[in-house]
Amino acid sequence: MAVTIRDVAKATGVSISTVSRALATPEQVAEPTRLLVQQAAREMGYRPNRAARGLITGRTACIGLVVPDLENPFFGSIGKGVQDRARSAGYAVFIGDSGEDPTLEAEVVRSIAKQVDGVILCSARGTDETILELAGDTPVVLVNRSIEGLESINFDNAAGLRAIMQHLVALGHTTIAYAAGPANSWSSRRRTEAFRAFGEAAPALTLVELGDFPPVFDGGVRAADLAIASGATAVVAYNDLMALGLIDRLRQRGMRAPDDMSIASFDNVAVSAMVWPKLTTVDFPRVQMGRACVDTLLDLVLGRPHAAPRTPELPVELVVRQSTGVAPASAAIRGADIPAATSMGAVTTP
C-alpha cells in the first residue's frame, strides 16, 4: 500500500498541512520541522502525487536541464548534481541534448518550457539575445555562461588557465599553444582571453593560438598536426577529450607526451586518470555546480530570498599528472619574466 501524507503526518506528529508544505514549499516551514518531515518521507518511501501538487500550486514539480552534448562526461557530472538536489526537493528532471547546435538548443528549451517550472541551461551556445528571449518564457539559470540580467553560476576559467600556464612555465616551456573549443563557447572565450593576458604579462614567452575545434576527441586530433608544426613544446587543450585526441595523434606521428610535447587540459573527467599518460587537467567541482544550480533555480521558481550570497565563480584546482613534463632542450624562464603565481593550489596525483 502506498504511503500517504497522512501516514507521514502520523509518524512525525505534525499536521497534514505542515507535511504538505514541508514537501511542496519547504521554504515556508521551519528548518527542524522540514528536516524531520523530509527524512520521515524518505524513510517511509513516500512518493508525491505530482499531478495533484500541480493543481494546488500551479507548478509542475519538474525542472529542465539542457546540455550541448550528453556524450561528454563533463555534463554527466553536472547532471548528477542536478538530479541529486532536485530529487531531494521533490522535483523531477527533464534532460535535453542540443547537439552543440544553437538553433536546436532554443527549440529544446521552448519544447519543454510548458512542462517544467524552469530550465538550467548548461554551457549555452546561443546568442545573448536568444537566451534572454527564452528566459522571458520560463525561469532560466545559466551554467558556464554569463549574461547580464540572468542568474548564472560559473567556474573560474581564467584562474584555471593561469594555473596551467604557471605550471608549464615552471617546467621550462617557452613556446606554448592553445587549442580552443567551439567559437560560440563562452568558457572557451574566457580561456582564450586569459591565455592572451598571460602572454602580455610574460613577453619572454611565445604563445600560439591554434584555432577553434570541436570539443571532442577528433577535435584534438585535428589540433595536433598544427601544434607540431607550430614548434610548441606544450599544448593547452580546451577539454580532456581534445587532450586525448592530441596525445593519440602525437603517438601516430612517432611522438610521445610528455617527452616530446606536454599536454594539459580542463575538466578532470574520470577517463583523464585512466589513460596513459594520465592527464594534467583543471578540476571543476561539477557535481557541486549541479546542486547549486538547482538551488538557484528553485529560488527563482518559488520566489524565495537567496539563503546566502552566491559565489559568482566556483574555485577550480589544477591536478598535475604525467602528461606534462620538463620542456625538451629548453631553459626555464626566470621567475621575474612571468606573472606572480596565483593563490590556487595544485594537487599532484600518481
Number of C-alpha atoms within 10 A of each C-alpha: 3 8 13 16 20 14 17 25 19 12 13 17 11 15 13 17 12 20 27 19 15 22 22 21 17 21 16 13 16 11 12 8 16 20 15 14 26 21 15 17 23 12 10 15 13 16 13 18 10 17 12 11 15 14 10 10 11 11 18 19 23 19 26 24 27 25 26 21 20 16 11 15 17 21 21 18 20 24 23 17 21 27 23 16 19 22 13 13 19 17 22 18 18 15 17 19 17 20 14 20 16 18 14 16 24 20 14 19 27 16 12 20 20 12 15 22 23 28 28 26 24 24 22 27 25 19 14 14 10 14 21 16 12 18 19 9 13 18 20 28 24 23 22 19 22 19 13 8 8 14 20 24 22 21 22 19 26 20 20 25 26 21 23 26 25 17 20 26 23 18 20 20 28 22 20 26 26 25 31 27 25 19 14 17 19 19 24 21 18 15 22 21 15 19 23 15 13 20 19 14 13 17 11 14 18 14 22 20 18 19 14 19 21 19 24 20 19 19 24 29 20 18 26 24 15 17 24 18 8 16 14 22 27 33 30 26 28 29 25 31 26 30 33 28 21 28 26 19 20 20 12 10 12 8 15 17 23 20 14 20 26 27 29 32 29 29 23 24 23 12 14 22 17 10 11 14 18 19 29 30 31 27 20 25 18 23 21 16 23 27 19 19 30 26 17 22 22 20 15 18 16 13 10 13 10 12 9 6 6 13 12 13 14 16 16 22 22 27 21 21 20 19 25 26 24 21 24 16 10 13 13 15 17 11 11 8 13 20 15 10 13 11 8 13 12 16 12 11 11 7
